């Protein structure tokens, strides 16, 4: 109850993370296997950024958020790990490692809907497909005359193109 209870601020997140860790361990036997195959292999969030990249943000609040996020991640993993390791018939050590949990943690942080009780936090594959891509995305902006705005010189297209 201290980890998964409705009265615990991260209780719902812990339930979802534990469920996904278990389902991932089932591999092809999981009913969610096809959804898992669509997820990125290396998702990212602010807490993973190195100091130099954080400095580019020029926002001390975001830098603090990244540091706090790393601390919260460590605490949440240790809490969940201490419970899941008590059930070796369900969770093998390799399935609840810090790196596996970090993968799930980042995905649920980026892709879960409604993480406050009494709502249910779900991964919604259809919304995931609409909202996330596994490709680099960039946008070209043009002004009223059709000239590129903010493009680097090497990005400019010639008249023939």
TORMAR-7404 format. One record per residue: residue in one letter; x, y, z of N, C-alpha, C, O in turn. Coordinates in steps of 0.1 Angstrom, whole numbers, padded with zeros to 4 digits, always signed. Layout:
N
aXYZXYZXYZXYZ/...
***
This chain:
161
x+0008-0012+0000+0000+0000+0000+0008+0013+0000+0004+0023-0006/x+0020+0012+0006+0029+0024+0007+0035+0028-0007+0040+0039-0009/x+0034+0018-0016+0040+0020-0030+0029+0022-0040+0031+0030-0049/x+0019+0014-0039+0009+0013-0050-0005+0019-0045-0014+0020-0054/x-0006+0024-0033-0019+0029-0028-0024+0042-0035-0016+0050-0040/x-0037+0043-0034-0043+0056-0040-0039+0068-0032-0039+0079-0037/x-0035+0066-0019-0031+0077-0011-0017+0082-0013-0012+0092-0008/x-0009+0074-0021+0005+0077-0024+0006+0085-0037-0001+0082-0047/x+0013+0096-0036+0014+0105-0048+0018+0099-0061+0013+0102-0071/x+0027+0089-0060+0032+0082-0072+0026+0068-0073+0031+0060-0081/x+0016+0065-0065+0010+0052-0065+0005+0047-0079+0009+0036-0083/x-0002+0055-0086-0007+0051-0099+0005+0050-0109+0005+0040-0117/x+0015+0058-0108+0027+0057-0117+0034+0044-0114+0038+0037-0123/x+0035+0040-0101+0042+0028-0097+0034+0016-0103+0040+0006-0107/x+0021+0016-0102+0013+0005-0108+0015+0004-0123+0018-0007-0127/x+0015+0015-0130+0017+0015-0144+0031+0010-0148+0033+0001-0156/x+0041+0015-0141+0055+0011-0143+0057-0004-0140+0063-0011-0148/x+0052-0009-0129+0053-0023-0126+0046-0032-0137+0051-0042-0141/x+0035-0027-0141+0027-0035-0151+0035-0035-0164+0036-0046-0170/x+0040-0024-0169+0048-0024-0181+0061-0032-0180+0064-0039-0189/x+0068-0031-0169+0080-0039-0167+0076-0054-0168+0084-0061-0174/x+0065-0058-0162+0061-0072-0163+0058-0076-0178+0063-0086-0183/x+0050-0067-0184+0046-0070-0198+0058-0071-0207+0059-0079-0216/x+0068-0062-0205+0080-0062-0214+0087-0075-0212+0093-0080-0221/x+0087-0080-0199+0095-0093-0197+0088-0105-0204+0095-0114-0206/x+0076-0103-0208+0069-0114-0215+0073-0115-0230+0070-0125-0236/x+0078-0104-0234+0082-0103-0249+0071-0106-0258+0060-0099-0256/x+0072-0115-0267+0062-0118-0277+0049-0123-0271+0038-0123-0277/x+0050-0129-0259+0038-0134-0252+0029-0123-0246+0017-0126-0242/x+0034-0111-0246+0026-0100-0240+0015-0096-0250+0018-0095-0262/x+0003-0093-0246-0007-0088-0255-0004-0074-0261-0010-0069-0270/x+0006-0068-0254+0010-0054-0258+0023-0054-0267+0028-0043-0270/x+0027-0066-0271+0040-0067-0278+0041-0058-0290+0051-0051-0292/x+0030-0057-0298+0031-0049-0310+0031-0034-0307+0038-0027-0314/x+0025-0030-0296+0026-0016-0292+0041-0014-0287+0046-0003-0291/x+0046-0023-0280+0060-0021-0275+0070-0019-0287+0080-0012-0286/x+0067-0027-0297+0076-0026-0309+0076-0012-0315+0086-0008-0322/x+0065-0004-0313+0065+0009-0319+0072+0020-0311+0074+0031-0316/x+0075+0016-0298+0081+0026-0290+0095+0028-0293+0102+0019-0298/x+0101+0040-0291+0115+0043-0295+0124+0034-0285+0121+0032-0274/x+0135+0031-0291+0145+0023-0283+0152+0031-0273+0157+0026-0263/x+0154+0044-0276+0161+0053-0267+0153+0066-0265+0157+0077-0270/x+0142+0066-0257+0135+0078-0255+0143+0087-0246+0153+0083-0239/x+0139+0100-0245+0147+0110-0238+0138+0119-0230+0127+0123-0235/x+0143+0124-0219+0137+0135-0212+0148+0144-0206+0160+0140-0206/x+0144+0155-0201+0153+0166-0196+0163+0160-0186+0175+0165-0187/x+0160+0151-0177+0169+0147-0167+0181+0140-0173+0191+0138-0166/x+0180+0135-0186+0191+0129-0193+0201+0138-0199+0212+0134-0202/x+0198+0151-0200+0206+0160-0207+0219+0163-0199+0218+0163-0187/x+0230+0164-0206+0242+0168-0199+0242+0183-0196+0234+0190-0202/x+0251+0187-0188+0252+0201-0183+0253+0211-0195+0247+0221-0195/x+0261+0208-0205+0263+0217-0216+0250+0219-0224+0247+0230-0227/x+0243+0208-0226+0230+0210-0233+0220+0217-0225+0212+0225-0230/x+0220+0215-0212+0211+0223-0203+0214+0238-0203+0205+0246-0202/x+0226+0241-0204+0230+0255-0204+0225+0262-0217+0222+0274-0216/x+0223+0255-0228+0218+0261-0240+0203+0265-0238+0199+0275-0245/x+0196+0260-0228+0183+0264-0225+0182+0278-0219+0172+0285-0221/x+0193+0282-0213+0193+0295-0207+0182+0297-0197+0176+0308-0196/x+0179+0287-0190+0167+0288-0180+0171+0280-0168+0171+0268-0168/x+0175+0287-0157+0179+0280-0144+0167+0271-0139+0170+0261-0132/x+0155+0275-0141+0144+0267-0136+0144+0253-0143+0141+0243-0136/x+0146+0253-0156+0146+0240-0163+0158+0232-0158+0157+0219-0157/x+0169+0238-0156+0181+0231-0151+0178+0225-0137+0182+0213-0135/x+0172+0232-0129+0167+0227-0116+0158+0215-0117+0159+0205-0110/x+0148+0217-0127+0139+0206-0129+0146+0193-0134+0142+0182-0130/x+0156+0195-0142+0164+0183-0146+0171+0176-0135+0171+0164-0134/x+0177+0184-0126+0184+0178-0114+0174+0172-0105+0176+0161-0100/x+0162+0178-0103+0152+0173-0094+0146+0160-0100+0143+0150-0093/x+0145+0160-0113+0139+0148-0120+0148+0136-0119+0143+0125-0117/x+0161+0138-0119+0171+0127-0117+0170+0122-0103+0170+0109-0101/x+0168+0130-0093+0167+0126-0079+0153+0118-0077+0153+0108-0071/x+0143+0124-0083+0130+0117-0082+0130+0103-0089+0124+0094-0084/x+0136+0103-0100+0138+0090-0107+0145+0080-0099+0140+0068-0097/x+0156+0083-0093+0164+0074-0084+0155+0069-0073+0155+0057-0069/x+0148+0078-0066+0140+0075-0055+0129+0065-0059+0126+0055-0052/x+0122+0069-0070+0111+0060-0075+0116+0046-0079+0109+0036-0076/x+0127+0046-0086+0132+0032-0089+0136+0024-0077+0132+0013-0076/x+0143+0030-0068+0146+0023-0056+0134+0018-0048+0134+0006-0043/x+0124+0026-0047+0112+0022-0040+0105+0011-0047+0101+0001-0041/x+0103+0012-0060+0097+0001-0068+0105-0012-0068+0100-0023-0067/x+0118-0010-0070+0127-0022-0071+0126-0030-0058+0126-0042-0058/x+0126-0023-0046+0126-0030-0033+0113-0038-0032+0113-0048-0025/x+0102-0034-0038+0090-0042-0038+0090-0054-0048+0088-0065-0045/x+0094-0050-0060+0093-0060-0071+0103-0072-0069+0100-0083-0073/x+0114-0069-0063+0124-0080-0061+0119-0090-0051+0124-0101-0050/x+0108-0087-0044+0102-0097-0035+0094-0107-0042+0089-0117-0036/x+0092-0105-0055+0084-0114-0063+0092-0120-0075+0089-0117-0086/x+0102-0129-0072+0110-0134-0083+0102-0143-0092+0107-0145-0104/x+0091-0148-0089+0083-0156-0098+0077-0147-0109+0072-0152-0119/x+0076-0134-0106+0070-0125-0116+0081-0116-0122+0080-0113-0134/x+0091-0112-0114+0101-0102-0119+0115-0108-0117+0120-0109-0106/x+0121-0111-0128+0136-0115-0128+0144-0102-0126+0140-0091-0129/x+0156-0104-0120+0164-0092-0117+0167-0084-0130+0167-0072-0129/x+0169-0091-0141+0172-0083-0154+0160-0075-0159+0162-0065-0166/x+0148-0079-0154+0136-0072-0159+0132-0060-0150+0124-0052-0154/x+0139-0058-0139+0137-0047-0130+0150-0039-0127+0150-0032-0117/x+0159-0040-0136+0172-0033-0135+0169-0018-0136+0158-0014-0141/x+0178-0010-0131+0177+0005-0132+0175+0009-0147+0167+0018-0150/x+0183+0003-0156+0182+0007-0170+0168+0004-0176+0162+0011-0184/x+0162-0008-0172+0149-0012-0177+0138-0002-0171+0130+0003-0178/x+0140+0001-0158+0130+0010-0152+0132+0024-0158+0122+0030-0161/x+0144+0028-0161+0146+0041-0167+0139+0042-0180+0132+0053-0183/x+0140+0032-0188+0133+0032-0201+0118+0033-0199+0111+0042-0206/x+0112+0025-0190+0098+0026-0188+0094+0039-0181+0084+0045-0185/x+0102+0044-0172+0099+0057-0166+0099+0068-0176+0090+0077-0175/x+0108+0069-0185+0108+0079-0195+0096+0078-0204+0090+0088-0208/x+0093+0066-0208+0081+0064-0217+0068+0068-0210+0060+0075-0216/x+0067+0064-0198+0054+0068-0191+0054+0083-0188+0043+0089-0187/x+0065+0089-0185+0066+0103-0183+0062+0110-0196+0055+0121-0195/x+0066+0106-0207+0063+0112-0220+0049+0108-0226+0043+0116-0233/x+0044+0096-0223+0033+0091-0230+0021+0088-0222+0010+0084-0228/x+0021+0089-0209+0009+0085-0201+0000+0097-0200+0004+0108-0200/x-0013+0093-0199-0024+0103-0198-0029+0102-0184-0032+0091-0179/x-0031+0114-0178-0038+0114-0165-0030+0106-0154-0032+0094-0153/x-0021+0113-0147-0014+0106-0137-0018+0110-0123-0010+0110-0113/x-0031+0114-0121-0036+0118-0108-0048+0109-0105-0057+0107-0113/x-0048+0104-0092-0060+0096-0088-0072+0106-0087-0069+0118-0085/x-0084+0103-0090-0089+0089-0092-0088+0085-0107-0094+0074-0110/x-0083+0093-0115-0082+0089-0129-0072+0078-0131-0064+0075-0123/x-0073+0071-0143-0065+0060-0146-0055+0064-0156-0058+0070-0166/x-0042+0061-0153-0031+0064-0162-0030+0053-0172-0027+0042-0169/x-0031+0057-0185-0031+0047-0196-0020+0051-0206-0017+0062-0208/x-0015+0041-0213-0008+0043-0225-0018+0041-0236-0025+0031-0237/x-0020+0051-0244-0030+0050-0255-0023+0049-0268-0018+0060-0273/x-0022+0037-0274-0015+0036-0286-0019+0045-0298-0010+0051-0304/x-0032+0047-0300-0036+0056-0310-0031+0070-0309-0026+0076-0318/x-0032+0075-0296-0027+0089-0293-0012+0089-0295-0006+0099-0299/x-0006+0078-0291+0009+0077-0292+0014+0079-0306+0023+0085-0309/x+0007+0072-0315+0010+0073-0329+0008+0087-0335+0016+0091-0344/x-0002+0094-0330-0004+0107-0335+0006+0117-0329+0010+0126-0336/x+0009+0115-0317+0017+0125-0309+0032+0123-0310+0040+0133-0307/x+0037+0111-0313+0051+0109-0313+0056+0102-0326+0048+0094-0332/x+0068+0105-0330+0074+0099-0342+0087+0094-0339+0094+0099-0329/x+0092+0084-0346+0106+0079-0344+0115+0085-0355+0125+0079-0359/x+0112+0097-0360+0120+0103-0370+0123+0118-0365+0115+0123-0357/x+0134+0123-0370+0137+0137-0367+0127+0146-0374+0123+0143-0386/x+0122+0156-0368+0112+0165-0374+0118+0179-0373+0123+0184-0363/x+0116+0186-0384+0119+0201-0384+0108+0208-0392+0101+0202-0400/x+0108+0221-0390+0098+0229-0396+0104+0240-0404+0114+0246-0399/x+0099+0243-0415+0104+0255-0423+0094+0266-0421+0082+0264-0423/x+0099+0278-0418+0090+0289-0416+0093+0299-0428+0104+0301-0431/x+0082+0304-0433+0084+0314-0444+0076+0327-0440+0066+0326-0433/x+0081+0338-0445+0074+0351-0442+0063+0353-0453+0061+0344-0461/x+0057+0364-0452+0046+0367-0462+0050+0367-0476+0042+0365-0485/x+0063+0370-0479+0068+0370-0492+0073+0356-0497+0078+0355-0508/x+0072+0346-0488+0077+0333-0491+0092+0331-0489+0097+0321-0493/x+0098+0340-0482+0112+0338-0479+0114+0330-0465+0106+0332-0456/x+0124+0322-0465+0126+0314-0453+0130+0323-0441+0137+0333-0443/x+0125+0320-0430+0127+0327-0418+0135+0318-0408+0131+0307-0405/x+0146+0323-0403+0154+0316-0393+0162+0304-0399+0168+0297-0391/x+0162+0302-0412+0170+0291-0418+0185+0295-0418+0188+0307-0419/x+0193+0285-0417+0207+0287-0418+0210+0288-0433+0203+0283-0441/x+0221+0295-0437+0224+0297-0452+0225+0284-0459+0220+0283-0471/x+0230+0273-0453+0231+0260-0460+0218+0253-0462+0217+0244-0470/x+0208+0258-0454+0194+0252-0456+0186+0259-0467+0176+0254-0471/x+0190+0271-0471+0183+0278-0481+0183+0270-0494+0193+0265-0499/x+0171+0270-0501+0170+0263-0513+0172+0273-0525+0169+0285-0524/x+0178+0268-0535+0181+0276-0547+0168+0278-0554+0158+0271-0552/x+0167+0288-0563+0155+0291-0571+0151+0279-0580+0140+0277-0583/x+0161+0271-0584+0158+0259-0593+0151+0248-0586+0144+0240-0592/x+0153+0247-0573+0147+0236-0565+0132+0238-0563+0126+0229-0557/
***
